[in-house]
Amino acid sequence: MSTSSFDPKDLTKEKRLWDIYIASKRIPFSRFNAITTAIVFLLLLTNSWLSTQPADETIELVRELSKTGLAVSLSTLGFLLAGFTIFATVTQPGLSLRMAEIAHPDSGLSYLKHNYFVFIRVFIYYLAFSIFCLLIVMFGHEGGLVPLLAAYSPYPEYVKFAVVKASYVLLFTGYYFLVMQLKSFIFNIHHSVMTSLRWKAEGYE
């Protein structure tokens, strides 16, 4: 569906990363990713509730996996950004502008923004997970802000238990969710390349 009132200023409509994320929410999520992530979350919640592992051991596990998650997510994000930059650079400007004039039937965004926002949304997820891991590393270490606040609460053991279990569930769910996003990222790269070739073959350029 062509957008006859295409305005080039629409290409820079989003001024912040948050604006891109809000706009990208119009793009449907993978049902498989959503359902399996919810299942993993529930299984982790059940596991954390029934587990007899001492809280101190869980704390050490969360701290170690937070450090690992921070390193892995930032490294992966760097590779993804490099690949996306190359992909965006080699894409023909004429084709991109033509895609910007046609609305995608699922999201209502232009085909250009629909395709690009799918990638950027993955970057945002990796960035959010990196920040989450960084906060645990910064404030969750022994003697950090979180343990200190828990110690000053009226029920330190209960607060410690709740924070540790919540961090455990969210951390592992985040790991799984990012793996699913990486799976979708691979497909979206293939789909975008095939879409570009199809547009050229059908004479839309």
C-alpha positions as CSV (number, residue, x, y, z in Angstrom):
1,M,0.0,0.0,0.0
2,S,1.6,3.2,-1.1
3,T,1.9,6.2,1.1
4,S,1.2,9.1,-1.3
5,S,1.8,11.7,1.4
6,F,5.3,10.6,2.2
7,D,7.4,13.2,3.9
8,P,11.2,12.8,4.1
9,K,11.1,14.3,7.6
10,D,9.3,11.2,8.7
11,L,12.6,9.3,8.3
12,T,13.9,11.2,11.3
13,K,10.7,11.4,13.3
14,E,12.0,9.4,16.2
15,K,14.4,11.6,18.2
16,R,15.3,9.1,20.9
17,L,15.9,5.4,21.2
18,W,12.8,5.2,23.4
19,D,10.8,6.6,20.6
20,I,12.0,3.9,18.3
21,Y,11.1,1.2,20.9
22,I,7.6,2.6,21.3
23,A,7.1,2.7,17.6
24,S,8.5,-0.9,17.2
25,K,5.8,-2.2,19.6
26,R,3.4,-1.9,16.7
27,I,5.4,-4.7,15.0
28,P,3.9,-8.2,16.0
29,F,6.1,-10.3,18.3
30,S,7.0,-13.9,17.4
31,R,4.3,-16.1,19.1
32,F,6.8,-18.9,19.5
33,N,9.3,-16.6,21.3
34,A,6.6,-15.2,23.6
35,I,5.0,-18.5,24.5
36,T,8.3,-20.3,25.2
37,T,9.7,-17.4,27.2
38,A,6.6,-17.4,29.3
39,I,6.9,-21.2,29.9
40,V,10.6,-20.8,30.9
41,F,9.6,-18.0,33.3
42,L,7.0,-20.2,34.9
43,L,9.4,-23.1,35.2
44,L,12.1,-20.9,36.7
45,L,9.5,-19.5,39.1
46,T,8.5,-23.0,40.2
47,N,12.1,-24.1,40.5
48,S,13.1,-21.1,42.6
49,W,10.1,-21.7,44.9
50,L,10.7,-25.4,45.4
51,S,14.5,-25.3,45.4
52,T,16.3,-26.1,48.7
53,Q,19.5,-24.5,47.6
54,P,20.8,-22.1,50.3
55,A,20.2,-18.5,49.6
56,D,24.0,-17.7,49.8
57,E,24.7,-20.2,47.0
58,T,22.0,-18.7,44.9
59,I,23.4,-15.3,45.5
60,E,26.9,-16.4,44.3
61,L,25.3,-18.0,41.2
62,V,23.4,-14.8,40.4
63,R,26.5,-12.7,40.8
64,E,28.6,-14.9,38.6
65,L,26.0,-15.2,35.9
66,S,25.5,-11.4,36.0
67,K,29.1,-10.8,35.2
68,T,29.0,-13.4,32.5
69,G,25.7,-12.0,31.1
70,L,27.2,-8.5,31.0
71,A,30.2,-9.6,29.0
72,V,28.3,-11.9,26.7
73,S,25.5,-9.4,25.9
74,L,27.9,-6.5,25.2
75,S,30.1,-8.7,23.0
76,T,27.0,-10.0,21.1
77,L,25.6,-6.5,20.8
78,G,28.9,-5.3,19.3
79,F,28.8,-8.0,16.6
80,L,25.2,-7.4,15.8
81,L,25.7,-3.7,15.5
82,A,28.7,-4.3,13.2
83,G,26.7,-6.6,11.0
84,F,23.7,-4.3,10.9
85,T,25.9,-1.4,10.0
86,I,27.3,-3.3,7.0
87,F,23.9,-4.4,6.0
88,A,22.5,-0.9,6.1
89,T,25.5,0.5,4.2
90,V,25.3,-1.8,1.3
91,T,21.5,-1.5,0.9
92,Q,20.8,0.7,-2.1
93,P,19.4,4.2,-1.1
94,G,16.9,4.2,-3.9
95,L,15.4,1.0,-2.7
96,S,15.3,2.2,0.9
97,L,13.5,5.4,-0.1
98,R,11.0,3.5,-2.1
99,M,10.4,1.2,0.8
100,A,9.9,4.3,3.0
101,E,6.9,5.3,0.8
102,I,4.9,2.1,1.3
103,A,3.2,1.1,4.5
104,H,3.6,-2.4,5.9
105,P,0.2,-4.1,6.4
106,D,1.0,-5.6,9.8
107,S,2.4,-2.6,11.6
108,G,1.3,0.4,9.6
109,L,4.9,1.6,9.6
110,S,6.7,2.0,6.3
111,Y,8.5,-1.1,5.0
112,L,11.8,0.6,5.7
113,K,11.0,1.4,9.3
114,H,9.3,-1.9,9.9
115,N,12.4,-3.8,8.7
116,Y,14.9,-1.6,10.6
117,F,12.9,-1.4,13.8
118,V,12.8,-5.2,14.0
119,F,16.6,-5.1,14.2
120,I,16.9,-2.1,16.5
121,R,14.4,-3.7,18.9
122,V,16.8,-6.6,19.4
123,F,19.6,-4.1,20.1
124,I,17.4,-2.5,22.7
125,Y,16.7,-5.9,24.4
126,Y,20.4,-6.7,24.6
127,L,21.1,-3.2,25.9
128,A,18.4,-3.5,28.6
129,F,19.8,-6.9,29.7
130,S,23.3,-5.5,29.8
131,I,22.0,-2.7,32.1
132,F,20.2,-5.2,34.3
133,C,23.4,-7.3,34.7
134,L,25.4,-4.2,35.3
135,L,23.1,-3.1,38.1
136,I,23.5,-6.4,39.8
137,V,27.2,-6.3,39.5
138,M,27.3,-2.7,40.8
139,F,24.9,-2.9,43.7
140,G,24.5,-6.6,44.4
141,H,28.0,-7.5,45.4
142,E,28.9,-8.2,49.0
143,G,28.8,-4.9,50.8
144,G,26.8,-3.3,47.9
145,L,23.8,-1.1,48.2
146,V,21.2,-3.9,47.9
147,P,22.7,-6.1,50.7
148,L,23.0,-3.0,52.9
149,L,19.4,-2.0,52.3
150,A,18.2,-5.5,53.0
151,A,20.2,-5.6,56.2
152,Y,18.5,-2.4,57.5
153,S,15.0,-3.7,56.6
154,P,12.7,-5.0,59.5
155,Y,12.9,-8.5,58.0
156,P,16.3,-8.8,56.3
157,E,16.1,-12.6,55.7
158,Y,12.7,-12.3,53.9
159,V,13.9,-9.3,51.8
160,K,17.1,-11.2,51.0
161,F,15.1,-14.3,49.9
162,A,12.7,-12.3,47.7
163,V,15.5,-10.2,46.0
164,V,17.7,-13.3,45.3
165,K,14.8,-15.4,43.9
166,A,13.5,-12.6,41.8
167,S,17.0,-11.9,40.4
168,Y,17.5,-15.6,39.7
169,V,14.2,-15.9,37.7
170,L,14.7,-12.6,35.8
171,L,18.3,-13.3,35.0
172,F,17.7,-16.8,33.5
173,T,14.6,-15.7,31.7
174,G,16.6,-12.9,30.2
175,Y,19.2,-15.3,29.0
176,Y,16.6,-17.4,27.3
177,F,14.7,-14.4,25.8
178,L,17.9,-13.1,24.2
179,V,18.7,-16.4,22.7
180,M,15.2,-16.4,21.1
181,Q,15.8,-12.8,19.9
182,L,19.1,-13.9,18.3
183,K,17.2,-16.7,16.5
184,S,14.7,-14.2,15.2
185,F,17.5,-11.8,14.2
186,I,19.1,-14.4,12.0
187,F,15.8,-15.0,10.2
188,N,15.1,-11.2,9.9
189,I,18.5,-10.7,8.2
190,H,17.6,-13.4,5.7
191,H,14.1,-12.0,5.2
192,S,15.4,-8.4,4.7
193,V,17.9,-9.5,2.1
194,M,15.2,-11.6,0.2
195,T,12.8,-8.7,0.4
196,S,15.3,-6.3,-1.1
197,L,16.0,-8.7,-3.9
198,R,12.3,-9.3,-4.5
199,W,11.6,-5.6,-4.7
200,K,14.4,-5.2,-7.3
201,A,13.2,-8.2,-9.3
202,E,9.6,-7.0,-9.3
203,G,10.7,-3.6,-10.6
204,Y,9.7,-1.5,-7.6
205,E,13.1,0.2,-7.4
